[in-house]
């Protein structure tokens, strides 16, 4: 292991670019490996095609006979593309996708070999439900669970396997994945938003949730990554002194993309085009070796599937280019972490973005209705929103460098703040003709002009309005987008449902006109949700003090943030909206707590191993070199040797001090870990890992990093920050 670092450096410096061939036009290959409408028309009968499209557009059921026809067409298409196997592709609560491959091949009576794939195999499979995180829903000896086809997300071919997007549920029907609650939340939001949108356009019969994610990531040479046990096992560096040059010169952001990275991106984008993932933007991010990729907006369910698929493809393409993708929110201390900004909006079946102003006051009143209701929903559920982005890895990012703080707030810009301030002054009850005219012409009517200048954004805001969408910036880079999107969809659906009840009540009981009723309700919502709106800098004690005055939560750690998830009001909300029941919520809460404890446990074990088996032996080796040097000086200079060897003696003493601190820290950390492991209560165990075990990490790291600065670079075994971040 002593020279592994230098072998890795040699390999990294001698890398040759991997040739990449691109299609002349991306439109020529887009969706080529997707069973999309074009493929459906070619391989399905007219009746089975219509049934499938009705299922996608209207949610109607597909009969088993029709499923048999669809599966036959899908199989023929896949085999023509070189597929030999099929799998139900699903998203269990591990955070990554899962798949079990079965061959199309089968043998019938008389040893006749055939390619077989029927409707039953398309619609349902039975993976082991107990082996995935289930939070106690399934006992280990009760293995049965089901994957069921989601026709709204098209099948695709990855390598030689036909992948069929599915949901994953237990034998008793509880959701064991991220997709099932997402689909439920999309349905309830569609219903609530359609009802409100029909105030403004009776032709609206469906509201579609759209999502555009921005995937940030680090990319380093595979050999350099493989030389770091912490990156390989924990996904981040648990120690390592900051490089002299990091991001302080701001020279990496939007800079020229390194040629080797560009080859990787071109190859990745080719794969994305074939899979129908509409990636559009690529650029350097703020930190060295950090990059970003973003697609065109899509329907939310498909966007979530595409992001999960993208992360798999990114890792596979990286292997080909001898690179390693790091999705961890904070793989390197002292530089920017990575997020996955979720840009969320609502569009009608008539093609209107409900969060975009229009050319008339009526269209702008529609915009204000959905804009204000979203802010109100966030205000009422800010602590719950914080809880769905809480992970051990995202805790490192929130509040660090340019990432948003753990306090949820909404940024809308000064111009829109002025608009809401004007609307807050609306008279209670019926508006006078003059007031209504003034509102529509001078306030509501001018919104498009205001938004033209509303181009600035607050980089520290967790939830910001950015022109025609809300950007949930606090989501972590490793997250499955379904988790935050499920909650956001649900709370907005709940809010719109209440809004319609209040407006209808004013129209019926107080005989107000529709516009008057809407203005009256919006005025109250604007007043009620003022505390969540914040235009300033999200860093520092000033905002924390102000947030406390506003009674906003500030849960800085995952165990603190997760407490709200089993509050009676939370359970009531999920059950009332039909998104998850109490059993499902309790299971996810248990999984979140257990996952947190295990992450910290793994990191603690890895840190102890590296410190004792890499750092300390290397430090002792260097200390022995210094001792030999001092002995030589004493032989030459006798009692006067201190005049020439005092600095060496000082370093010897410093090394001994740091070694003692590392060893004592590891011993104390292990003792606390043992105590935490004995706790049966998952919440108490997570808190023990957070507040009793994790604090030792920084102490141990501090002394390891000091030794890195003291020890001869030629014998230091661990690849350094400057090498990982600056060698492309």
C-alpha positions as CSV (number, residue, x, y, z in Angstrom):
1,X,0.0,0.0,0.0
2,X,3.0,2.3,0.6
3,X,3.3,3.3,-3.1
4,X,-0.3,2.8,-4.2
5,X,-0.8,6.6,-4.2
6,X,2.1,7.1,-6.6
7,X,1.0,4.2,-8.8
8,X,-2.4,5.9,-9.0
9,X,-0.9,9.2,-9.8
10,X,1.2,7.7,-12.6
11,X,-1.9,6.0,-14.0
12,X,-4.0,9.2,-13.8
13,X,-1.3,11.3,-15.5
14,X,-0.8,8.8,-18.3
15,X,-4.5,8.4,-19.2
16,X,-5.4,8.5,-22.9
17,X,-8.7,9.9,-24.1
18,X,-11.4,7.3,-24.9
19,X,-12.7,7.9,-28.5
20,X,-16.3,9.0,-28.6
21,X,-18.4,8.9,-31.7
22,X,-21.5,11.1,-31.8
23,X,-24.5,11.2,-34.2
24,X,-24.6,14.2,-36.5
25,X,-27.9,15.2,-35.0
26,X,-29.1,14.3,-31.6
27,X,-32.7,14.3,-32.8
28,X,-31.8,11.3,-35.0
29,X,-31.0,9.0,-32.0
30,X,-33.3,10.5,-29.3
31,X,-35.4,7.8,-27.7
32,X,-34.0,5.1,-30.0
33,X,-33.9,2.6,-27.1
34,X,-37.2,3.6,-25.6
35,X,-40.6,1.9,-26.3
36,X,-42.1,5.3,-27.0
37,X,-45.2,6.2,-29.1
38,X,-43.3,5.7,-32.4
39,X,-42.3,2.2,-31.4
40,X,-45.7,1.4,-30.0
41,X,-47.4,2.4,-33.3
42,X,-45.0,0.1,-35.1
43,X,-45.2,-3.0,-32.9
44,X,-48.7,-2.8,-31.3
45,X,-52.1,-3.4,-32.8
46,X,-54.4,-0.3,-33.0
47,X,-56.6,-1.5,-30.2
48,X,-53.7,-2.4,-27.8
49,X,-52.0,0.9,-28.7
50,X,-55.2,2.9,-27.8
51,X,-55.6,0.9,-24.6
52,X,-52.0,1.7,-23.6
53,X,-52.4,5.4,-24.4
54,X,-55.7,5.6,-22.4
55,X,-53.8,4.1,-19.5
56,X,-51.1,6.7,-19.8
57,X,-53.3,9.7,-20.4
58,X,-56.4,8.8,-18.3
59,X,-55.2,6.2,-15.9
60,X,-57.6,3.5,-17.2
61,X,-56.9,-0.1,-16.5
62,X,-55.4,-2.5,-19.0
63,X,-57.0,-6.0,-19.3
64,X,-54.9,-9.1,-19.2
65,X,-55.7,-9.9,-22.9
66,X,-54.5,-6.5,-24.0
67,X,-51.4,-6.9,-21.7
68,X,-50.6,-10.1,-23.6
69,X,-50.7,-8.2,-26.9
70,X,-48.6,-5.3,-25.5
71,X,-46.0,-7.7,-24.1
72,X,-45.7,-9.5,-27.4
73,X,-45.1,-6.3,-29.3
74,X,-42.7,-5.0,-26.6
75,X,-40.7,-8.3,-26.8
76,X,-40.4,-8.2,-30.6
77,X,-39.2,-4.6,-30.4
78,X,-36.7,-5.4,-27.7
79,X,-35.3,-8.5,-29.4
80,X,-35.0,-6.6,-32.7
81,X,-32.8,-4.1,-30.7
82,X,-30.6,-7.0,-29.4
83,X,-32.2,-7.5,-26.0
84,X,-31.9,-11.0,-24.5
85,X,-33.4,-10.4,-21.0
86,X,-36.1,-8.4,-19.4
87,X,-36.4,-6.9,-15.9
88,X,-38.8,-5.0,-13.7
89,X,-36.9,-1.8,-12.9
90,X,-37.9,-0.3,-9.6
91,X,-36.8,2.1,-6.9
92,X,-36.7,0.5,-3.5
93,X,-36.0,2.5,-0.3
94,X,-32.3,1.9,-0.7
95,X,-32.0,5.2,-2.7
96,X,-30.8,3.4,-5.9
97,X,-32.7,1.4,-8.6
98,X,-33.1,-2.4,-8.5
99,X,-33.5,-5.1,-11.1
100,X,-33.6,-8.9,-11.5
101,X,-33.0,-10.1,-15.0
102,X,-34.9,-13.0,-16.7
103,X,-34.2,-14.3,-20.2
104,X,-36.8,-14.2,-22.8
105,X,-35.7,-17.8,-23.5
106,X,-37.9,-20.7,-22.5
107,X,-38.3,-24.4,-23.3
108,X,-41.6,-26.0,-24.1
109,X,-42.8,-29.6,-24.5
110,X,-40.6,-31.6,-26.9
111,X,-37.5,-29.5,-26.1
112,X,-38.7,-26.6,-28.4
113,X,-36.8,-23.5,-27.5
114,X,-38.7,-20.2,-27.8
115,X,-38.5,-16.5,-26.8
116,X,-41.3,-16.0,-24.3
117,X,-42.7,-12.9,-22.6
118,X,-46.3,-12.8,-21.7
119,X,-48.7,-10.2,-20.2
120,X,-48.3,-11.7,-16.8
121,X,-44.6,-11.2,-16.9
122,X,-45.0,-7.6,-18.1
123,X,-47.6,-6.6,-15.5
124,X,-46.2,-8.3,-12.4
125,X,-43.1,-10.0,-10.8
126,X,-42.3,-11.2,-7.3
127,X,-38.9,-10.0,-5.9
128,X,-37.9,-10.6,-2.3
129,X,-39.6,-7.9,-0.3
130,X,-37.9,-8.7,3.0
131,X,-34.4,-8.2,1.7
132,X,-35.0,-4.6,0.8
133,X,-35.6,-1.9,3.5
134,X,-39.1,-2.3,4.7
135,X,-39.2,-0.8,8.1
136,X,-40.7,-3.9,9.7
137,X,-43.6,-4.2,7.2
138,X,-42.2,-7.6,6.2
139,X,-40.6,-10.2,8.4
140,X,-37.4,-11.8,7.1
141,X,-39.1,-15.1,6.7
142,X,-42.0,-13.4,4.8
143,X,-40.3,-12.7,1.5
144,X,-43.2,-11.9,-0.8
145,X,-43.5,-8.6,-2.5
146,X,-44.7,-7.4,-5.9
147,X,-43.5,-5.2,-8.7
148,X,-46.3,-3.9,-10.9
149,X,-45.9,-2.2,-14.3
150,X,-46.2,1.6,-14.5
151,X,-47.3,2.2,-18.1
152,X,-46.9,6.0,-17.7
153,X,-43.1,5.6,-17.8
154,X,-42.0,3.9,-21.0
155,X,-39.9,0.7,-21.1
156,X,-36.3,1.1,-22.3
157,X,-33.3,-1.0,-23.3
158,X,-30.1,-0.8,-21.2
159,X,-27.3,-2.9,-22.7
160,X,-29.1,-6.1,-23.7
161,X,-31.9,-5.9,-21.1
162,X,-35.5,-4.6,-21.6
163,X,-36.2,-2.5,-18.4
164,X,-39.8,-2.1,-17.4
165,X,-40.5,0.7,-14.9
166,X,-42.6,-0.6,-12.0
167,X,-43.8,0.2,-8.5
168,X,-42.8,-2.1,-5.6
169,X,-45.3,-3.0,-2.9
170,X,-45.5,-5.6,-0.1
171,X,-47.8,-8.6,0.0
172,X,-50.2,-6.6,2.1
173,X,-50.2,-3.7,-0.3
174,X,-48.0,-1.1,1.5
175,X,-45.6,0.9,-0.7
176,X,-42.0,-0.3,-0.4
177,X,-40.6,2.2,-3.0
178,X,-40.4,5.9,-3.9
179,X,-42.6,5.7,-7.0
180,X,-45.9,4.5,-5.5
181,X,-46.3,7.5,-3.2
182,X,-45.2,9.8,-6.0
183,X,-47.9,8.5,-8.3
184,X,-50.5,9.0,-5.6
185,X,-49.3,12.5,-4.9
186,X,-49.4,13.4,-8.6
187,X,-53.0,12.1,-8.8
188,X,-54.3,14.2,-5.8
189,X,-52.5,17.3,-7.1
190,X,-54.0,16.8,-10.5
191,X,-57.5,16.7,-9.0
192,X,-57.0,19.7,-6.7
193,X,-55.2,21.9,-9.2
194,X,-57.7,21.1,-12.0
195,X,-60.6,22.2,-9.8
196,X,-58.9,25.5,-9.2
197,X,-57.6,26.0,-12.7
198,X,-61.2,25.7,-14.0
199,X,-62.0,29.0,-12.2
200,X,-60.0,30.6,-15.1
201,X,-60.5,28.2,-18.0
202,X,-63.4,25.6,-18.1
203,X,-61.5,23.7,-20.8
204,X,-58.8,22.4,-18.4
205,X,-59.4,18.8,-17.6
206,X,-55.9,17.8,-16.3
207,X,-53.0,19.5,-14.5
208,X,-49.5,17.9,-15.0
209,X,-46.7,18.4,-12.5
210,X,-43.4,19.1,-14.3
211,X,-39.9,18.7,-12.9
212,X,-36.5,19.8,-14.1
213,X,-33.7,18.5,-12.0
214,X,-30.1,19.8,-12.0
215,X,-27.6,17.1,-11.1
216,X,-24.4,18.2,-9.6
217,X,-21.5,15.8,-9.2
218,X,-17.7,15.4,-8.8
219,X,-15.6,13.5,-11.3
220,X,-12.1,12.3,-10.4
221,X,-9.7,9.7,-11.9
222,X,-10.7,6.1,-11.0
223,X,-7.2,5.2,-9.8
224,X,-7.1,8.2,-7.5
225,X,-10.5,7.2,-6.1
226,X,-9.5,3.6,-5.7
227,X,-6.4,4.7,-3.7
228,X,-8.7,6.3,-1.0
229,X,-10.5,3.7,1.2
230,X,-12.9,6.4,2.5
231,X,-14.1,7.3,-1.0
232,X,-14.6,3.7,-1.9
233,X,-16.5,2.8,1.2
234,X,-18.1,6.0,2.4
235,X,-18.4,8.0,-0.8
236,X,-16.5,11.0,0.7
237,X,-13.1,11.9,2.1
238,X,-13.1,11.4,5.9
239,X,-9.7,13.1,6.2
240,X,-7.3,15.1,4.0
241,X,-5.9,18.6,4.2
242,X,-7.4,21.3,1.9
243,X,-5.4,22.0,-1.2
244,X,-3.7,25.4,-1.3
245,X,-5.7,26.2,-4.3
246,X,-9.4,25.3,-4.1
247,X,-12.2,27.4,-5.4
248,X,-11.1,30.8,-3.9
249,X,-10.2,32.3,-7.3
250,X,-13.7,31.5,-8.7
251,X,-11.9,30.3,-11.9
252,X,-13.6,26.9,-12.3
253,X,-17.3,27.9,-12.5
254,X,-18.4,27.9,-16.1
255,X,-14.8,27.6,-17.2
256,X,-13.5,25.5,-20.1
257,X,-14.4,21.9,-19.5
258,X,-11.3,19.7,-19.3
259,X,-10.9,17.6,-22.5
260,X,-11.1,14.2,-20.7
261,X,-14.2,15.3,-18.8
262,X,-15.7,16.6,-22.1
263,X,-15.2,13.2,-23.7
264,X,-17.0,11.6,-20.8
265,X,-19.9,14.1,-21.0
266,X,-20.2,13.6,-24.8
267,X,-20.3,9.8,-24.3
268,X,-22.8,10.2,-21.4
269,X,-25.1,12.4,-23.5
270,X,-25.1,9.9,-26.3
271,X,-26.4,7.3,-23.9
272,X,-28.9,9.7,-22.5
273,X,-30.2,10.5,-26.0
274,X,-30.7,6.8,-26.8
275,X,-32.6,6.4,-23.5
276,X,-34.8,9.5,-24.1
277,X,-33.3,11.5,-21.3
278,X,-33.5,15.1,-22.7
279,X,-30.2,16.4,-21.2
280,X,-29.4,19.9,-22.5
281,X,-27.0,21.7,-20.2
282,X,-23.5,20.9,-19.0
283,X,-20.9,23.0,-17.3
284,X,-18.2,23.3,-14.7
285,X,-19.6,24.0,-11.2
286,X,-17.9,26.1,-8.5
287,X,-15.5,23.6,-6.9
288,X,-12.6,22.0,-8.8
289,X,-13.6,18.8,-10.5
290,X,-17.3,19.5,-9.9
291,X,-19.8,19.6,-12.7
292,X,-23.5,19.9,-13.5
293,X,-25.9,18.3,-15.9
294,X,-29.5,19.4,-16.5
295,X,-32.3,18.3,-18.8
296,X,-35.4,19.8,-20.4
297,X,-38.4,19.8,-18.1
298,X,-40.6,16.7,-18.2
299,X,-43.7,15.2,-16.5
300,X,-42.6,14.6,-12.9
301,X,-42.9,10.8,-12.8
302,X,-40.8,10.4,-16.0
303,X,-38.3,13.0,-14.8
304,X,-37.8,11.1,-11.5
305,X,-37.2,7.8,-13.5
306,X,-34.8,9.6,-15.8
307,X,-32.8,11.0,-13.0
308,X,-32.4,7.6,-11.3
309,X,-31.5,6.0,-14.6
310,X,-29.1,8.8,-15.4
311,X,-27.2,8.2,-12.1
312,X,-26.8,4.5,-13.1
313,X,-25.6,5.4,-16.6
314,X,-23.2,8.1,-15.3
315,X,-21.4,5.5,-13.2
316,X,-21.2,3.0,-16.1
317,X,-19.9,5.5,-18.6
318,X,-17.4,6.7,-16.0
319,X,-16.0,3.2,-15.7
320,X,-15.4,3.2,-19.5
321,X,-13.4,6.4,-19.2
322,X,-11.5,5.3,-16.1
323,X,-13.2,8.0,-14.0
324,X,-15.2,7.9,-10.7
325,X,-18.4,9.8,-10.2
326,X,-19.0,11.1,-6.7
327,X,-22.6,11.9,-5.9
328,X,-22.1,12.5,-2.2
329,X,-23.3,15.9,-1.1
330,X,-19.9,16.8,0.5
331,X,-17.1,14.5,-0.8
332,X,-14.4,17.2,-0.1
333,X,-14.3,19.5,2.9
334,X,-13.7,23.2,2.3
335,X,-15.2,23.4,-1.2
336,X,-18.8,23.4,-2.5
337,X,-21.0,20.4,-2.0
338,X,-23.4,19.0,-4.5
339,X,-27.2,19.4,-4.7
340,X,-29.9,18.3,-7.0
341,X,-32.1,21.4,-7.5
342,X,-35.7,20.3,-8.2
343,X,-37.4,22.9,-10.4
344,X,-41.1,22.3,-10.0
345,X,-44.1,23.7,-11.9
346,X,-47.7,22.9,-13.0
347,X,-49.0,22.8,-16.5
348,X,-52.6,22.4,-17.8
349,X,-53.9,20.1,-20.5
350,X,-54.4,23.3,-22.5
351,X,-50.7,24.0,-22.5
352,X,-50.5,26.7,-19.9
353,X,-47.8,26.9,-17.2
354,X,-49.8,27.9,-14.0
355,X,-46.7,29.5,-12.5
356,X,-46.1,31.8,-15.4
357,X,-47.9,35.1,-15.9
358,X,-49.9,35.8,-19.0
359,X,-51.0,38.6,-21.3
360,X,-54.2,39.5,-19.4
361,X,-55.1,40.4,-15.8
362,X,-57.2,37.2,-15.6
363,X,-54.2,35.0,-16.5
364,X,-52.1,36.9,-14.0
365,X,-54.8,36.3,-11.3
366,X,-54.5,32.6,-12.2
367,X,-50.7,32.9,-11.8
368,X,-51.1,34.6,-8.4
369,X,-53.5,32.0,-7.2
370,X,-51.1,29.1,-7.7
371,X,-48.1,31.2,-6.7
372,X,-49.6,32.3,-3.4
373,X,-51.1,28.9,-2.6
374,X,-47.7,27.3,-3.1
375,X,-46.0,29.7,-0.7
376,X,-48.8,29.1,1.8
377,X,-48.3,25.4,1.5
378,X,-44.6,25.7,2.2
379,X,-45.3,28.0,5.1
380,X,-47.6,25.5,6.7
381,X,-45.2,22.6,6.2
382,X,-41.7,24.0,6.3
383,X,-40.5,21.6,9.0
384,X,-41.9,18.7,7.0
385,X,-40.1,19.9,3.9
386,X,-36.9,20.0,5.9
387,X,-37.4,16.4,7.0
388,X,-37.7,14.9,3.4
389,X,-34.2,16.2,2.5
390,X,-32.6,15.0,5.8
391,X,-29.8,12.5,5.3
392,X,-26.4,11.9,6.9
393,X,-24.7,13.1,3.8
394,X,-26.9,16.2,3.2
395,X,-26.3,17.4,6.8
396,X,-22.7,18.1,5.7
397,X,-23.8,20.3,2.8
398,X,-26.7,22.4,4.2
399,X,-25.4,25.7,5.4
400,X,-21.9,25.1,4.1
401,X,-20.3,27.3,1.4
402,X,-23.1,28.2,-1.1
403,X,-25.6,25.6,-0.1
404,X,-28.9,26.7,1.5
405,X,-29.3,26.6,5.3
406,X,-31.3,24.0,7.2
407,X,-34.0,26.7,7.7
408,X,-36.7,26.5,5.0
409,X,-37.7,29.9,3.6
410,X,-39.1,31.2,0.3
411,X,-37.3,33.7,-1.9
412,X,-39.5,35.5,-4.5
413,X,-37.6,38.7,-5.2
414,X,-38.3,42.3,-4.3
415,X,-40.6,43.1,-7.2
416,X,-43.0,40.2,-6.4
417,X,-42.8,41.1,-2.7
418,X,-44.1,44.5,-3.6
419,X,-47.0,42.9,-5.6
420,X,-48.0,40.8,-2.6
421,X,-47.7,43.9,-0.3
422,X,-50.2,45.6,-2.6
423,X,-52.6,42.6,-2.6
424,X,-52.4,42.5,1.2
425,X,-54.2,45.9,1.2
426,X,-57.3,44.5,-0.6
427,X,-60.5,45.5,1.1
428,X,-62.4,42.9,3.0
429,X,-65.5,41.7,1.1
430,X,-66.6,43.2,-2.2
431,X,-64.1,45.4,-4.1
432,X,-65.1,48.8,-5.4
433,X,-65.0,49.1,-9.2
434,X,-62.1,51.6,-8.8
435,X,-60.2,49.2,-6.5
436,X,-60.7,46.3,-8.9
437,X,-59.6,48.3,-11.9
438,X,-56.5,49.6,-10.0
439,X,-55.6,46.1,-8.9
440,X,-56.0,44.6,-12.3
441,X,-54.3,47.4,-14.2
442,X,-51.6,48.6,-11.8
443,X,-50.8,45.5,-9.8
444,X,-51.9,42.3,-11.4
445,X,-51.6,43.6,-15.0
446,X,-48.0,44.6,-14.6
447,X,-46.7,41.2,-13.4
448,X,-45.2,40.1,-16.8
449,X,-43.1,43.3,-16.9
450,X,-42.0,42.8,-13.3
451,X,-40.9,39.2,-14.0
452,X,-38.9,40.3,-17.0
453,X,-36.6,42.1,-14.5
454,X,-36.8,39.4,-11.8
455,X,-33.8,37.6,-13.1
456,X,-31.7,37.6,-9.9
457,X,-31.9,34.7,-7.5
458,X,-30.9,34.0,-4.0
459,X,-28.3,31.1,-4.1
460,X,-28.8,30.5,-0.3
461,X,-32.6,30.2,-0.5
462,X,-33.8,26.6,0.0
463,X,-37.0,27.3,-2.0
464,X,-36.9,30.1,-4.6
465,X,-39.2,31.4,-7.3
466,X,-37.2,31.7,-10.5
467,X,-39.5,33.2,-13.1
468,X,-42.1,30.4,-14.0
469,X,-41.2,27.7,-11.4
470,X,-40.2,27.1,-7.9
471,X,-36.7,25.7,-7.3
472,X,-36.3,23.4,-4.3
473,X,-32.5,24.0,-3.9
474,X,-32.0,22.1,-0.6
475,X,-32.4,18.7,-2.1
476,X,-29.2,16.6,-1.9
477,X,-27.3,15.3,-4.9
478,X,-27.8,11.6,-3.9
479,X,-31.5,12.0,-3.3
480,X,-34.3,10.3,-5.2
481,X,-36.3,13.3,-6.5
482,X,-39.5,11.3,-5.8
483,X,-39.2,11.9,-2.1
484,X,-39.3,15.7,-2.0
485,X,-41.6,15.9,-5.0
486,X,-44.2,13.6,-3.3
487,X,-44.4,15.9,-0.3
488,X,-44.4,19.1,-2.3
489,X,-47.2,17.8,-4.6
490,X,-49.2,16.6,-1.5
491,X,-49.0,19.9,0.5
492,X,-49.9,22.0,-2.5
493,X,-52.8,19.7,-3.3
494,X,-54.0,20.0,0.2
495,X,-53.7,23.8,0.1
496,X,-55.5,24.2,-3.2
497,X,-58.3,22.0,-1.9
498,X,-58.7,24.3,1.1
499,X,-58.5,27.4,-1.2
500,X,-61.3,26.2,-3.4
501,X,-63.5,25.4,-0.3
502,X,-63.0,29.0,1.0
503,X,-63.5,30.7,-2.4
504,X,-66.7,28.7,-3.0
505,X,-67.9,29.5,0.5
506,X,-67.5,33.3,-0.1
507,X,-69.3,33.0,-3.5
508,X,-72.2,31.0,-2.0
509,X,-72.6,32.4,1.5
510,X,-71.5,36.1,1.0
511,X,-72.6,36.4,-2.6
512,X,-69.2,37.6,-3.7
513,X,-68.2,37.5,-7.4
514,X,-65.5,35.0,-8.2
515,X,-62.7,37.6,-8.6
516,X,-63.6,39.3,-5.3
517,X,-63.7,36.0,-3.5
518,X,-60.3,35.0,-4.9
519,X,-58.7,38.3,-4.0
520,X,-60.1,38.0,-0.4
521,X,-58.7,34.6,0.2
522,X,-55.4,35.4,-1.4
523,X,-55.1,38.4,0.9
524,X,-55.4,36.3,4.0
525,X,-52.9,33.8,2.6
526,X,-50.4,36.5,1.9
527,X,-50.7,37.7,5.5
528,X,-50.6,34.2,7.0
529,X,-47.4,33.2,5.1
530,X,-45.3,36.4,5.5
531,X,-43.0,34.7,7.9
532,X,-41.7,32.2,5.3
533,X,-40.7,34.8,2.8
534,X,-37.1,35.9,3.2
535,X,-35.0,37.9,0.7
536,X,-31.7,38.1,2.6
537,X,-28.5,36.1,3.0
538,X,-29.3,32.6,4.5
539,X,-25.9,32.3,6.3
540,X,-25.0,33.4,9.8
541,X,-26.5,34.1,13.2
542,X,-28.5,37.1,12.1
543,X,-30.9,34.9,10.0
544,X,-31.0,32.2,12.6
545,X,-32.1,34.8,15.2
546,X,-34.7,36.2,12.8
547,X,-36.0,32.8,11.9
548,X,-36.4,32.0,15.6
549,X,-38.5,35.1,16.0
550,X,-40.6,34.0,13.1
551,X,-41.0,30.5,14.7
552,X,-39.4,28.7,11.8
553,X,-37.7,25.4,12.5
554,X,-33.9,25.1,12.4
555,X,-33.2,21.4,12.6
556,X,-29.5,21.1,11.7
557,X,-29.2,17.3,12.0
558,X,-31.1,14.5,10.5
559,X,-32.3,12.9,13.8
560,X,-33.8,16.3,14.8
561,X,-35.4,16.9,11.4
562,X,-37.0,13.4,11.2
563,X,-39.0,13.8,14.4
564,X,-41.8,15.7,12.6
565,X,-42.5,12.7,10.3
566,X,-44.5,10.8,12.9
567,X,-46.3,13.8,14.4
568,X,-50.1,13.1,14.5
569,X,-50.7,16.0,12.1
570,X,-48.2,14.6,9.6
571,X,-49.9,11.2,9.7
572,X,-53.3,12.8,9.4
573,X,-52.1,14.9,6.3
574,X,-50.7,11.9,4.5
575,X,-53.8,9.7,5.2
576,X,-56.3,12.4,4.4
577,X,-54.6,13.0,1.0
578,X,-54.3,9.2,0.3
579,X,-50.6,9.4,-0.3
580,X,-49.4,7.1,2.5
581,X,-50.9,5.4,5.5
582,X,-49.6,5.2,9.1
583,X,-47.9,1.8,8.5
584,X,-46.0,3.1,5.5
585,X,-45.0,6.3,7.3
586,X,-43.8,4.4,10.4
587,X,-41.8,2.0,8.2
588,X,-40.1,4.9,6.3
589,X,-39.3,6.7,9.6
590,X,-37.6,3.5,10.9
591,X,-35.7,3.1,7.6
592,X,-34.5,6.7,7.7
593,X,-33.3,6.4,11.3
594,X,-31.6,3.1,10.7
595,X,-30.0,4.3,7.5
596,X,-28.6,7.4,9.3
597,X,-27.1,5.3,12.1
598,X,-25.5,2.8,9.7
599,X,-24.0,5.7,7.6
600,X,-22.3,7.2,10.7
601,X,-21.3,3.7,11.9
602,X,-19.6,2.9,8.5
603,X,-17.8,6.2,8.4
604,X,-16.6,5.8,12.0
605,X,-15.2,2.3,11.2
606,X,-13.6,3.5,8.0
607,X,-12.0,6.6,9.7
608,X,-10.6,4.4,12.5
609,X,-9.2,2.0,10.0
610,X,-7.5,4.6,7.9
611,X,-6.2,6.6,10.9
612,X,-4.7,3.5,12.6
613,X,-3.6,1.5,9.5
614,X,-2.4,4.3,7.2
615,X,-1.9,7.6,9.0
616,X,-0.2,6.5,12.2
617,X,2.2,3.9,10.7
618,X,3.2,6.5,8.1
619,X,3.8,9.1,10.8
620,X,5.8,6.7,12.9
621,X,7.9,5.8,9.8
622,X,8.7,9.5,9.2
623,X,9.3,10.0,13.0
624,X,11.9,7.2,12.8
625,X,13.7,9.0,10.0
626,X,13.8,12.2,12.1
627,X,15.0,10.2,15.1
628,X,17.8,8.7,13.0
629,X,18.7,12.2,11.8
630,X,18.8,13.6,15.4
631,X,21.0,10.7,16.5
632,X,23.4,11.4,13.6
633,X,23.6,15.1,14.6
634,X,24.3,14.1,18.2
635,X,27.2,11.8,17.0
636,X,28.7,14.7,15.1
637,X,28.0,17.6,17.5
638,X,27.8,16.0,20.9
639,X,26.0,18.1,23.5
640,X,25.6,20.9,21.0
641,X,23.4,18.8,18.7
642,X,20.3,20.8,19.9
643,X,21.6,23.8,18.1
644,X,21.2,21.9,14.8
645,X,18.4,19.5,15.6
646,X,15.8,21.4,17.6
647,X,13.3,21.7,14.8
648,X,13.5,18.0,14.2
649,X,12.9,17.3,17.9
650,X,9.9,19.7,17.8
651,X,8.4,17.7,14.9
652,X,9.1,14.4,16.6
653,X,7.2,15.7,19.6
654,X,4.3,17.1,17.5
655,X,4.0,13.7,15.7
656,X,3.8,11.9,19.1
657,X,1.1,14.4,20.2
658,X,-1.0,13.9,17.1
659,X,-0.7,10.1,17.3
660,X,-1.8,10.1,20.9
661,X,-4.8,12.3,20.1
662,X,-5.8,10.2,17.2
663,X,-5.5,6.9,19.2
664,X,-7.4,8.3,22.2
665,X,-10.1,9.8,19.9
666,X,-10.6,6.4,18.1
667,X,-10.8,4.5,21.3
668,X,-13.4,6.9,22.7
669,X,-15.3,6.9,19.5
670,X,-15.4,3.0,19.5
671,X,-16.7,3.1,23.1
672,X,-19.5,5.5,22.1
673,X,-20.3,3.4,19.1
674,X,-20.7,0.2,21.2
675,X,-23.0,2.1,23.6
676,X,-25.1,3.3,20.6
677,X,-25.3,-0.2,19.1
678,X,-26.9,-1.5,22.4
679,X,-29.8,1.0,22.1
680,X,-32.9,-0.8,20.8
681,X,-34.9,2.4,20.2
682,X,-34.0,3.6,16.7
683,X,-34.5,7.3,17.4
684,X,-32.2,7.1,20.5
685,X,-29.6,5.2,18.6
686,X,-29.6,7.7,15.7
687,X,-29.3,10.5,18.3
688,X,-26.4,8.7,20.0
689,X,-24.6,8.4,16.7
690,X,-25.2,12.0,15.8
691,X,-24.3,13.6,19.1
692,X,-22.0,11.1,20.8
693,X,-20.1,9.3,18.0
694,X,-20.0,11.8,15.1
695,X,-18.2,14.6,17.1
696,X,-15.1,12.5,17.3
697,X,-14.8,12.6,13.5
698,X,-13.6,16.2,13.4
699,X,-11.1,15.7,16.3
700,X,-9.6,12.6,14.7
701,X,-9.5,14.3,11.3
702,X,-7.9,17.4,12.6
703,X,-4.9,15.5,13.9
704,X,-4.6,13.3,10.8
705,X,-4.6,16.4,8.6
706,X,-1.9,18.0,10.8
707,X,0.2,14.9,10.3
708,X,-0.3,15.2,6.5
709,X,1.4,18.6,6.7
710,X,4.2,17.3,8.8
711,X,5.1,14.0,7.1
712,X,7.4,13.7,4.1
713,X,5.2,13.8,1.0
714,X,7.3,10.9,-0.5
715,X,6.0,8.4,2.1
716,X,2.4,9.7,2.6
717,X,0.2,6.8,1.4
718,X,-3.1,8.6,0.9
719,X,-3.8,10.5,-2.3
720,X,-4.1,14.2,-1.4
721,X,-6.8,16.8,-2.1
722,X,-4.6,18.7,-4.6
723,X,-4.2,15.5,-6.6
724,X,-7.8,14.3,-6.6
725,X,-9.3,17.7,-7.4
726,X,-6.8,19.1,-9.8
727,X,-5.6,16.1,-11.9
728,X,-8.2,15.7,-14.7
